[in-house]
């Protein structure tokens, strides 16, 4: 059986909507994922916020209550019948526990025993990585394995296959016939 490595934030879970909502509420701004065309979010916020925009990622409860992206749970459940699924995510501070709880609640068919916290996703054994972060996609592709991007404006410069939804990802995996 082939092993699929799947990122959580902005791939399974809708991190951007809640992260940007909290920032916009505090700074009276209209930040949205459509406006972010590179990985450095601090370039798109008000100067008085700057790198403090990343402090929202340390707020208790943020990761625990994220919504799943459309069809993510259903597609993952179907894929888990044919593939080994490892959730590979990076984390800050207390988000480790919140992500484990999220997986236990929303993805019990995968379970937290298949959750790996790593900043170097290219070092994890697997046949395919589904991610959104440009640095993860590039590093994984450089190993000769398949990296697939969840398509966002901030990762469009990375030359890898990309999909705009979980349905498209399921079709991509099925078309490979592995």
Secondary structure as the mmCIF struct_conf table of DSSP 4:
data_model
#
loop_
_struct_conf.conf_type_id
_struct_conf.id
_struct_conf.beg_label_comp_id
_struct_conf.beg_label_asym_id
_struct_conf.beg_label_seq_id
_struct_conf.end_label_comp_id
_struct_conf.end_label_asym_id
_struct_conf.end_label_seq_id
STRN STRN1 UNK A 3 UNK A 6
STRN STRN2 UNK A 9 UNK A 9
TURN_TY1_P TURN_TY1_P1 UNK A 10 UNK A 12
STRN STRN3 UNK A 13 UNK A 13
HELX_RH_AL_P HELX_RH_AL_P1 UNK A 15 UNK A 27
TURN_TY1_P TURN_TY1_P2 UNK A 28 UNK A 28
HELX_RH_3T_P HELX_RH_3T_P1 UNK A 33 UNK A 35
BEND BEND1 UNK A 38 UNK A 39
HELX_RH_3T_P HELX_RH_3T_P2 UNK A 41 UNK A 44
BEND BEND2 UNK A 45 UNK A 45
TURN_TY1_P TURN_TY1_P3 UNK A 47 UNK A 49
HELX_RH_3T_P HELX_RH_3T_P3 UNK A 50 UNK A 58
BEND BEND3 UNK A 59 UNK A 59
TURN_TY1_P TURN_TY1_P4 UNK A 60 UNK A 65
HELX_LH_PP_P HELX_LH_PP_P1 UNK A 66 UNK A 67
STRN STRN4 UNK A 68 UNK A 68
HELX_LH_PP_P HELX_LH_PP_P2 UNK A 69 UNK A 69
TURN_TY1_P TURN_TY1_P5 UNK A 70 UNK A 71
HELX_RH_AL_P HELX_RH_AL_P2 UNK A 72 UNK A 79
TURN_TY1_P TURN_TY1_P6 UNK A 80 UNK A 82
BEND BEND4 UNK A 83 UNK A 83
STRN STRN5 UNK A 84 UNK A 89
TURN_TY1_P TURN_TY1_P7 UNK A 93 UNK A 94
HELX_RH_AL_P HELX_RH_AL_P3 UNK A 95 UNK A 106
TURN_TY1_P TURN_TY1_P8 UNK A 108 UNK A 110
HELX_RH_3T_P HELX_RH_3T_P4 UNK A 112 UNK A 114
STRN STRN6 UNK A 115 UNK A 117
BEND BEND5 UNK A 119 UNK A 119
HELX_RH_3T_P HELX_RH_3T_P5 UNK A 121 UNK A 123
BEND BEND6 UNK A 124 UNK A 124
BEND BEND7 UNK A 127 UNK A 127
STRN STRN7 UNK A 128 UNK A 131
HELX_RH_AL_P HELX_RH_AL_P4 UNK A 134 UNK A 142
TURN_TY1_P TURN_TY1_P9 UNK A 143 UNK A 144
BEND BEND8 UNK A 145 UNK A 145
STRN STRN8 UNK A 146 UNK A 150
HELX_LH_PP_P HELX_LH_PP_P3 UNK A 151 UNK A 151
HELX_RH_3T_P HELX_RH_3T_P6 UNK A 153 UNK A 155
TURN_TY1_P TURN_TY1_P10 UNK A 156 UNK A 157
BEND BEND9 UNK A 158 UNK A 158
BEND BEND10 UNK A 160 UNK A 160
STRN STRN9 UNK A 161 UNK A 163
BEND BEND11 UNK A 164 UNK A 165
HELX_RH_AL_P HELX_RH_AL_P5 UNK A 166 UNK A 176
TURN_TY1_P TURN_TY1_P11 UNK A 177 UNK A 177
#
